[in-house]
Amino acid sequence: MKLRTDLLKQLTAEDILEEAEANQHRYKAEPTFSKTGVGSLLPASAEEREQEAARGEALVQRLKERARRSENERAGKK
């Protein structure tokens, strides 16, 4: 996915949490995780990659809409 740095300021903690929760099932903590902080991320299946791409596209669309609304609000205040 292409990194859209212009949309980063529209990203919220909720967006990040949503993506983290979507990938949580793939994360496998090592038995000594609390001591080492080490774990592993299982490889994604083809279906999971498709879902990730769809979530990424949806996120970009939401961020574009937020940016558009933000820009309109700023233009309205001037």
Secondary structure, 3 states (H helix, E strand, C coil): CCCCHHHHHHCCHHHHHHHHHHHHHHEEECCCHHHHCCEEECCCCHHHHHHHHHHHHHHHHHHHHHHHHHHHHHHHHC
